[in-house]
Amino acid sequence: MTLSPESLSPGLQPGQLLARGVCRHMLSHGFVSVEELVPTSGLRVDVMALGPKGEIWVIECKSSRADFMADHKWQGYLPWCDRFFWAVDQEFPTELLPEESGLIIADPYDAEILRMGPENKLPAARRKVLVQKFARHAALRLQGLRDPRPSGLL
């Protein structure tokens, strides 16, 4: 009997499974990650990774061609990171993805960076705001896991 990733993680959507593999891989590069962070009103990134030198990467996880084609906001993420990446599975038609962005091939368990996104350094003031949002988001997620009763955590 073989188990699918979905059967091992019931309730997770395909993009969330990709995000899990991406977050695991980011840790191997010394980055810590959070999922579904809102950098500013109207935007929610799939994965934001914070590096050991304070660098901020945004990774958008696309589980299908239709998922990518429906995303009309991705360029709005560029001012909120030092590097931007797409994370897709091995079957995804990568020729659809803009070449001026990073590329990660992922599965629910790991990932590999195939193309580094170009660096566009954040201004110091924006970096400070994002690091604070990152910390608050991570702390609220942890508190929610420890004590799911308080309302208004996320």
Secondary structure, 3 states (H helix, E strand, C coil): CCCCHHHHCCCCCHHHHHHHHHHHHHHHCCCEEEEEECCCCCCCEEEEEECCCCCEEEEEEECCHHHHHCCCCHHHHHHHCCEEEEEECCCCCHHHCCCCCEEEEECCCCEEEEECCCCCCCCHHHHHHHHHHHHHHHHHHHHHHHCCCCCCCC
